[in-house]
Amino acid sequence: MNAMFRISGAGRLSQAKTASFSFDDKSYTGIEGDTLASALLANGVHLVGRSFKYHRPRGFLSAGAEEPNALVQIVRDDARKTPNVRATVQELYDGLTANSQNRWPSLAFDVGAVNDLASPMFSAGFYYKTFMWPKWAWKDLYEPKIRAAAGLGVSPEKPDPDHYAARYAHCEVLVLGGGAAGIAAALAAAETGVRVILADEQAEFGGSLRFESGARIDGQQGYAWAQGAIAKLKAMDNVRVLSRTTAFGYYAQNFVGLVERVSDHLKSPGRDLARERLWQVRANRVVIATGAIERHMVFANNDRPGVMLASAARTYLNHYGVAVGRNVGVYTANDSAYAAAIDLKKAGVNIAAIVDLRDNPSGPVIDEARALGIEINFGRAVVSAGGKLRVSSMTVQPKNGGGGRTIPVDAILMSAGWTPSVHLFSQSRGKVAFNDETRRFVPGTYAQDCISVGACNGTDGLDATVDEAYAAGAKAAKEAGGKAGKSAKPKVDAGESWSRGMLGAAPGAGPGTTVKAFVDFQNDVTAKDIRQAVHEGMHSIEHVKRFTTNGMATDQGKTSNMHGLAIAAEELGKPIPQVGLTTFRAPYTPVTFGSIVGHARGALFDPTRRTATHGWAARQGAVFEDVGHWKRAWYFPKAGEDMHAAVNRECVTVRKVGGLFDASTLGKIEVVGPDAAKFMELLYTNPWEKLETGRCRYGIMLREDGFIYDDGVVGRLAPDRFHVTTTTGGAPRVMNHMEDYLQTEFPHLNVWLTSITEQWAVIAVQGPKSRDIIAPLVEGIDMSDEGMPHMSVREGKICGVPTRLFRMSFTGERGFEVNVPADYGEAVWEALWAEGQKHGATAYGTETMHVLRAEKGYIIVGQDTDGTVTPNDAGLDWAVGKKKTDFVGIRGLTRPDLVAKGRKQLVGLKTKDPKVVLEEGAQIVADPKQPIPMKMIGHVTSSYWSENCGRSIALALVAGGRDRMGQTLYVPMPNGTIEVEVTGMVFVDEKGERLNG
Amino acid sequence: MLLIRCPYCEEERPELEFRNAGEAHIARPTNIAAESDDDFEKFFFIRANPKGVIYERWRHIHGCARFFNAVRDTVTDKFVMTYKAGEPKPAKLPGAAK
């Protein structure tokens, strides 16, 4: 049952532990420790996907995170269908089910491949040029078609059932990347005793030691040394070792985001295991050891399945024990592909030929390849790959032209050289520098406390890498406060080393216009597309990128960016650094929304605030509405009542008998201190110094620009103590506004501010029977009109608990607001409710509260005002202290525009047809026959059906409104124009007699 | 996420604990009612919005609740220093070349 391409004796996986899996409904067998890619390759499967634009057949390019081609959908169940998973990263588990993407009806026969034949139509900038007109067609025709045809994978149909964990962590030294460099740095740092975190995206540590068969450290094979070092690090208390963990984002002040894939590799993760864990790490020092990524060669049909990076083939052989073919060609511009050829040859795979673009390279690996009898061709190029669903041949020519020959192969290994992974360095806002000699971008100027080591720093050779990394780890730890550790630097006995290579298009990449020599595999960008972009005027690499989409796919150009840049630079006749490098942005590899969201979803997305009477209201069947974070009782329907009927009944009952309303959500701030009155004078428009203890006043707060910011009733409990109420939504900002002025503008005032919103539950008892309902429960307060007139406050007891009892009204009826400590809120409410029942009172919700206050023309800040309304606009000039010389907003009020004529003023509106209820927000015009666009002179701010008035009522902001009393205005609506009459704002009890009724 | 040093708590705390409160060193006129329209415009509406070093107010709202001043570079987003409300604009910034 051995898979066909598994080489016995090669690789590190135990052949005994098999795992069965399916790909496109066909069953295969792999080995535990495989990736999906290595398991498919072991079964001889190279064709795994179709490309995005041309639907060309694609195989595996790489063996790691840089993979652009082998994107598959992993299916666990209806809710767990993960699209765009790189098969080279997905670890195999028994029962894994994977499907290919972007093909129909099947992977081998894909109708969309007609795009490939029609490719002259789909050249660079195709979308920008083609779908410009007609305008309507974008929405109705082009976009739906494009969306249906494009698509990388399918979304799951059900909500994500998995959970995602999140951790914050701090450390002195964070090491990103667990290859030889990262391990050496972590060892050095760990020995000083500081906290170290070492993270690597792979399941096993070792990085390129996984394939570098020639590496020997401390007398062991390189990969074995790495496992020993990791075991040693894991045993240390000060070290945290994270595998399967990708550092995806590098943010300010050494704040690094990492995602740990906790259970995607498990057969049955179980509900208690998170799928992924987000680590947000703050590190004193960061060591970046992210290695380098091999580049492909750019030649015609370099995307045929079976054409792959040399290092990938070597990884599949040396780690997974899989040969990627039986008759393999090699095309290279640097030494590293020779090592791959040598390893494969030694494992019994035929190497058809090595084609080297260089003229006369020399070195030990070349000598060794020659000694093994491998045919080597210098100064030649592979100009084309043959085959369709799998590569079948390579055509070789002298690089400067001339007769070629075709060599049959079943795989081609390529290497154009190595690109240092400067992604995280660049994300840290470090500036990269181009090294003219080695022709690569390496870290230049650092912006944060980090250091790059090894291949990502342009350091070649294992010995130099370990030296540099160990020294950097020790230095970082010392700078972060570590003690000098016992030095146990790993000793490199043997290593592999190569550098150089080529950037850009090789001879087989055109100039022909039909040649498809791919630069960016995932987005189907060819060398020709880059050249065309330059010819069409894209001279900045940022423009070239957006025009061609080079480097814009989910792989973010890990293999393609440097080639694209070099081709553009050549075409522009400019040196590479002058053309520039596109910006590296987070995330390094795709990150799930789940890991970012973590636990913050569903009920945990946002806090919910409930008042003390919430349970009682819920038991009564109240319907709740959201007001900020608060749940407020909206109305209390009785059996058979809809909202309209319930609100009408509540409104009438309150004015006839009485009602109970939970007003606890109102903001409450205690202003205390010898200068409390002075402070109130400055923060509110009203005068406060002369307000007697035990009395209340309606206060208006302005911003410095003169506009209404908040309002509320303020009670003076003592000469040095005010109980201030604010709007429900305004409570936090009013507190902030007060603190701001107290701390920064009026710090000489001796005042203390305390938010008491949640300390006091507030029960409004309103209506003609309100005093009768409350009085039996109150001790120590004279509740007669003389003893406790309208707008007064008393302290005493109710139901035996302390109360701040306000006599005030937001309904226009005789009314009280009973403040009791929140813990007693529900008990006092129940007692008041029992008393209320004796009189036939009702409980009422926010809707009735709104109707009753609108009947009286009482405004709601934020509904009838919008941040551009002055006290005068709102008809509240009486509340502005005329003799005051200072308060916040005093100067703003006299700004020219705020005293100009024709400002919008708050007025009442009555529809000519009393049954018609206006829509809040509806616009108002003076002449409904004027041509469109009409001049809008105002809008409706509040509008309700008033059962008490037997008609609809509304408030509106209308230009010059108070000069329009009695005028007819018009509200144009989709179903016709509504006639309205401008009136005063008070619809019930204009004289205010009911306050004492 | 930035770390910001609260000059009252005397330690660095995460950005989430803080709220920006606009440009610093704009004192409210003592006789504000007598300000001319032009002066009031300058005081209330006109802000420097510099590219580079900005002096601004922050509040440690989910911490000690104090307002304080900070010097920040709007290009690098780096906090140069923080100091208590009411203290004068620093004459010399730490790490300044000249």
Interface residues (C-beta under 8 A of the other chain):
Chain A: Y251 A252 Q253 F255 Q280 R282 R429 A447 E704 D705 N736 E739 D740 Q743 T744 E745 P747 T885 D886 I890 R891 G892 T894 R895 P896
Chain B: M1 L2 L3 R19 A21 A27 R28 N31 I32 A33 E35 D37 F40 F44 R57 R59 I61 A65 R66 F67 T76 D77 K78 A85 G86
